[in-house]
């Protein structure tokens, strides 16, 4: 869900996004670096030619035309970064929650004595802060 945009997006930001997606699409079409760079320079010129437009109706129409052109000319198999949404490694790394360390065997914990000593100290500080903020827990004490 981190990749979903939130809030309002300005016209400038939409144009920047269109430009970036256009250049990324050019990367998918052109394997040779010098050919890609030439096409990217031509694409940049197309965008630069329209930077002085102040009429927002015309600017919006150009943006919509650009979006449509990008859609019509999209590559059949666009390149994606591995860790980006849609990439081959997106969402693969599972970060275990902190409580998993509580179930380590004492011999495993003995390999990292400084880390676990500091962790136990921080857990006590967290419990103390929690009790200051919310009061002592009655769970497990037999009181309901």
N, C-alpha and C positions, 0 to 999 in steps of 0.2 A: 504494500500500500504506500510505501515511501515514494514511489515514482508518480503518484497521482498529483496533478497540480491542484492547488487550493487558492481561493481568492480570485480577485480580478486580475486579468492580464492586459497590460497596456499594448497599444498598437505597435510601439517600438519593439517590445519583447516578442510579439508575434512575428514581426519581420525578422528579428534576429534568429528566432527558432526556425523559420522557413529557410533562411540562408544556411544555417548549420545543417539542416536536414538535406538541403540541396547539395551541399558539398559532400556530405556523407554518401549520398546516392551516386555522385560522380565517382567516389572511391570504389564503389561496387562495380561500376562499368569499366573503369580504366585501370588495368594492372600495372602498366608502365608508369613510373613516377613522373616523367617529364610530360607525358600526354595528359595525365591527371592534373598536373600543375597548370598546364596551358588552359585546360577546360575550366579549372577553378578560377583562374584570372578572368576569363571571359564571363563566368557567372558573377564574379564580384563586380565587374563593370556594369552588368545589367542592373544590379542592386544600386550601385553608386549613381547611375544615371537618374534614379528616381528619388534621391535623398532630399532634393530641394522642393518636393511637392508639398504644398501647405493645405491644399484642398482635401479635407478628410474623406469626402465621398469618393474622390478619384483614388486616394491612397487605399481606401478599403477595397475598392474594386480591383486595384492592382494586386493587393494581397490575396483576394479570393481567386483571381486569375492565376497567380503564382501557385497557390495551394492546389488548384485543379490541374495545372500543368505538371506539378510534381507527382500528383496522383496518377495521371495518365502515363507518365514516363518512368514510373518506378521500376526498379530492377526486380526481376523474378525471384532473386535470392539475395536480399541486401545483406551486407556485412554487419555483424553485431559484435560488440565487445563481449567476451565471455561472461563477465560479471554483471552486465547490464540486463535489464528486463528483456527476455527473449533469447538471451545468450545461453550457451551450453552449460555454464557453471553458475547461473543465477540461482540464488537460494540454496546452494548445495552445502555451504559451510554451516554446520549446526553448532551453535555456541551453547554449551551446557550451562544450566543455571548454577548459581553459586552453591546451593544446598547439596549438590552432588559431592562436594569436597568433604562434607560431614560424614559421608559413608566410606571414605577411604580407610584402608587398613592402617593400623598404627605404624607398621613397617614402611608403608608408602609415605605416610606423613613424616617419618623420621628422615627421609631423604631431603626434605625441605624445611629444616627446623626454624629458620628465621621467618620464613613466609607464614608458617602455621602459628608461630608465637604471635606475630603481628596480627594475623587474622583473628585469633582468639581474643586479643586485646580489643580489636575493632568491634567484634561481636558484642563484647561486654559494654563498650561505649554506646553502641546502637541500642541495646536493651535499656540502658540507663536513660538515654534520650527518649526512647519510646515511652517508658514509664513516666517520665516527667511530662510528656506531652499528652498522653492518653490515660495514665493511671496504671496501676498494677493489674495484671491479668488474673482472673479467677479461674481460668481453665485448668483442669487437672487437680484442683485443690479440694474437690468433693463438694464445693458449694455451688448451688444452682441459682 
